[in-house]
Amino acid sequence: MTRIARLLRLGRLQLVSWRPSWSWAAGVLRSFVTSFLALAASLWLLPGEQVQSGAESVATLVVLVLVLGALLRPLLTRLTVLTGTVGLLLAGVLAQSVVLGAALALVPSVEPFSLGEIVLASWAAAVVSAVVNWLFDTSSDDAFLGQLLNQAVRRTRVAGAEGPGLLVVQLDGVSLPVLRQAVTAGSMPTVSRWIRSSTHDLRGWHTGVPCTTPAGQAVLLHGDVTAVPGFRWFDKDRGRMLVMSRPADAALVEADLSDGRGLLADGGTSVSNLFSGDASARLLTLSDGRLPGADQGAASYAINRFGLVRSVVLFVGQMVTELHQGRRQRIRDVVPRVRRGGAFVLLRGLTTVVLRDLNVAIVADQLTRGTPVVFVDFVDYDEVAHHAGPTRPESLRTLENLDRVLAFLDQLTREVGRRYEIALVSDHGQSQGSTFLQLTGHTLDDLVQDLARQQVHAEVHPDERWLPANLLLAGARGSSRTVTRAARSVAGGRHHAAEGTAPEGPGLLVAASGSLAHVYRTDLPGRLTREQVDELHPGLVRGLADHPHVGLVLTRRADGAVVADGGTGWRVLGSAEGEGTDPVAGYGPYAEADLLQLSERQHVGDLVLLGAYDRSLGEVVAFEELVGSHGGLGGWQTEALLVHPRGCVVTDGPLDGRAVHAALVDRLTRLGLRADP
């Protein structure tokens, strides 16, 4: 199919779906009036009388801006690609100014502007226009996504781009029950259509422990289930903390787990992931640490008048929305809840607007290029659910926005050269609950210190919330490195090991990941046995197990047996040995196997703790200040999802991460997109 034919097809689809109405006519009129008012307001705000003919000059300027924008943006996009990261940043700030400056030069009834005035006027006009559209559009994404679709169809490269393809979209943190709720409630009509029309099947898969993004992507992208014991942990071999929001640490872990044949080997692209899956192109991928400055999609996003400027306005809008929703929770005394101010106000706008839009633009460009397989992670839901709650209205609203993105990608796959199939996965779910600090008035490391009577180093700072920011900051080079280091210093907060160094002197270290916590004796090599722990710190295990908000304590005896201690009983996993109440039974049918597998992972703590689980409410106690958490056992946090094309061969039995990875690899092989190893 030629490019002209695709454009005709797209136009035909738009004509078929178009219906003349007063609302459509009003929209066309509003588009012009909005641009007119935006430019008029921005020019009026500038000092002096520089517009001589009033409305006539402004109307002429509006027409010229629209025409010149269409002519200049392709050139500006190409220049941005050639100049890399610096060009990307400059383009986002100055692209609208270049267009406005060129238009002003062609209107004789407007006096010359200084460069500063042009920049101010262009941004003021863009902000006013975006605010008006945001206030009156039912979906502020329509113009942005429509522009991306038109660009993609125009740029589709026919040569070498035919044949099948696979797009894997990760809905970060979305559990199977939450997706079902959203589908049946009508919040995700695109996913509902896929499932109900039998083009896709909906399945769940069990994550095991830890149920974190690093562990989930390690198995989904690389098929590995041994290298990642949490979101953060102490590596005794290296003598340092590893935290998976740090690019250098993610690179170290990927080097350990990669065999070169990840899911995205043979020409794939990784977008906005922790690990690369051995992709040829790695964009916004934390383990690679390069900004997508030379990427066509990122450049188009920066140049597009519906791109970065619109995102900035919506970013501010999300901040206002977050302040309102957090206040509403406080007024209604919603329980459980956590403080939602501070950095999260910024991060919500970053994840649900800027990073999402940038991801969409990059993915659209990759599909246009004919990349055989693309894997992209959208963190919108996960970020909001951490602070609002997994089933709270604001969290579920993010799924509505993501469904619109899926609808766009679905339409795009029908217009580009390759015949892409789309699969949805999640890396874990989330479980709700009050935090350990809220319930007890002290932190877990305070409790460990009291019981051990020894200095305890805590690693419970909110690294994960800064992951989206670090994705954007990861690859800055040259003069921007200082800024990047400063930003990461803020992201790392108060912890003692910003560069991953070991704590000074002997002592215990607590590394929490949601309702999972590893406790290490950092000055002693290897994993300590239960006997060694009892000798070094008498009463520590028993004291932790007896705490009402600790569900169980996991240790390994000298004979290799894995022991789970609870408040009213203990159990040797994999055997009938034990007494009292089984502390594992309350966590579900897979808990014993999950804990045995966790015990076999590398760098597991000398002690492993799970937060208490309330089966009646499905809530867990988190060791971090997050109302929606994941990492341990209990609730929906281990119930991930898979929505796969009907042609994908997936086993009928219970699924784990390896089975999902194998199914995706098999599909790529059957599509002819994967070479034999």
C-alpha positions, 0 to 999 in steps of 0.5 A: 500500500502506497503512502497516498493510498494510506492517506486516502484510507485515513481520510476515508475513515475520518470522513466515515466517522465524521458527522456534521453537527453544531458542535463540529462547526463550533469546534472549527470556529473555536479553533480559530477564535482560540488562536486569535484570542491567545495571540491578541492576549499575548500581544496586549500583555507586551509593553508598547503599541506594536500592533497598528491595525488591531484585529485585522493584523492579529487575524492575519498573524493567526493565518500566517502562524498556522501556515508557517508552522506547517511549513517550518516544523518538518525542518525544525524536527530534522534539525532537532534530530541532528543536534541531539539532546541539546537540540531537543531541549532548545526545540521544546522551548524555542520552536513556537518562537521561531514560527511566531517570529517568522510570521511577525516578520511578514506582517507589516502592520506589526512593529518589530519585537525583540527576541525576548518579547517573541519568546514571551508572546509565543509561550503566552499564546500557547498557554492560553490556547492550551488552557482553553482547549483543556477547559472545553475539550472532553478529551484534551488528548484528541488534538495531540493524538490526531496530529501524531496519527497524521504525521505517522501516516505521512512518514511511513516508510514502505521499503523494508517495513512490510510484514508482521510486528508486535507492540507490547504495552506494559500497564505498570502496576495494573492488577487483573482485578482492577483491569476487569473492573475498568473494562466492565465499568466501561472505563476502557472501551478499547480493551473491552472491544478487543476482548469481547470481539475475540481478537484478544484473550484476557489472562492473569499471571502470578508474579511471585515475590518480589512483585516489583517492576525490576523483578517483573521486567527482568522476567518479562524482558529477559526471562530471569527470576534470580537476579532481582530480590526487590526494588532495593537490596544490599549486594554483599558481593559488591559491598553496596546498595543497589536501587533500581531507580538509579541508572548505574545500578540498573545497568549493573543488574542488566549486565548480570541477568542478560544473556543477549537474547532478551525479548527485544533482541533482533532489532527491537526497541525499548521505550521507558523501561528499567531494562532493555530486553537486549533491544537494538534501540533503547529510548528512555531506558534506565539501564542504558541512560541516554536521552532520546535527543536524536529520535524522530519521535521525541523531536516531533513531540518537542516541535509539535504545537500540540506536544510539549507546550500542551504538556506543560499546561496539562502538567500544571493542570494535573498539579492543581487536580492533585492538590484538590483530590488530596484535600478532598481525601483529607476532608472526607477522612478517607482511610487509609491515606498518605500525605500527597503533597510535596514532590508527588504533586510534581511527579504526578504531572510528570508521569501522567502527562509529560512522560506519557505523551513523550512515550506515545510520540516515540512509539508512534515514530518507531511503528512508523519506521517499521521496528519489528517489536516495541516494548513500552511501559506506561507508569501513569496508574502505578504512580497515582495508585501509590499515593491515592489507592489502587481502586480510588477514583483518581487512580481508575481515571488514569486507565481511561486516559491510557485506554485512549492511548491504546485506541490511538495505537490500535488505529496507528497499527492499521495505517503503518507498513507493518501489520502490528499485533498489540499485547498488554501486560503488567509487571505486578498489581498493587495492594492497599493498606495503612503504613507501618509508620502510621500504625505504630508511630515508628519505622521498621528500622526503629523497631529493628534497632530496638530489638537488635540493640545495634545501629541500623541503616535504613533504605526506605526512602522513596526512590521509586517515585523518582523513577520517571524523573530519572528516566528523563534525566538519565542520559544527560551529557557534558555540561548538563551532568551537573544538573543531572547529579543535582536532580538525582541528589534531590531524588535520593532524598536523605539516604546515606548512600547516594552513590550506592556505597556501603554504610560505615562500620558494622550494623544492620541495614533495612531495605524495604520494597512495599510490604517486603523488607530485607534485613542485612548484616552488611559487614558479614559475607554471604547470607547468614543462617538462622543460628548465626542471626540468633547468636549475633542478635538474640531475640531479634527474629522472635521480637519481629515475628511477635509484632502485630504488624509484621506478618512473618519473618523468613530465615534459612537454617544451617541445614538449608531449611527455610523457616517462616516465623509468625506471632503464634507459630512457625513452619519449615517451608516444604515440609510438615515441620512446625508448630502453632499457627502456620504464618504462611497459610493466610497469604494464599495458596501460592505463598509457600512456593513464592517464599521458597523461590524468593529464598533462592534468589541472589542477594536475599536478606539475612532476614526477610519480612512481610507486612501483616495481611488483613484477608477481610479487607485484602489490605497489607501493611507497607514498610514505605509511606505508600497507601498502594504498595507492592513487593510482598504477598497479600491482596492483588499485588501479585495478580498481574495481567496479560491481554494477548492476541488470539494467535499467541500460544499460551498454556492453559494452566496457571501462568508465571512470568517465565510462561508469559516471556516464553509466550511472547518469544514464541509469538515473535518466532512464529511471526518470523521476527526472531532469529534462532539463537 
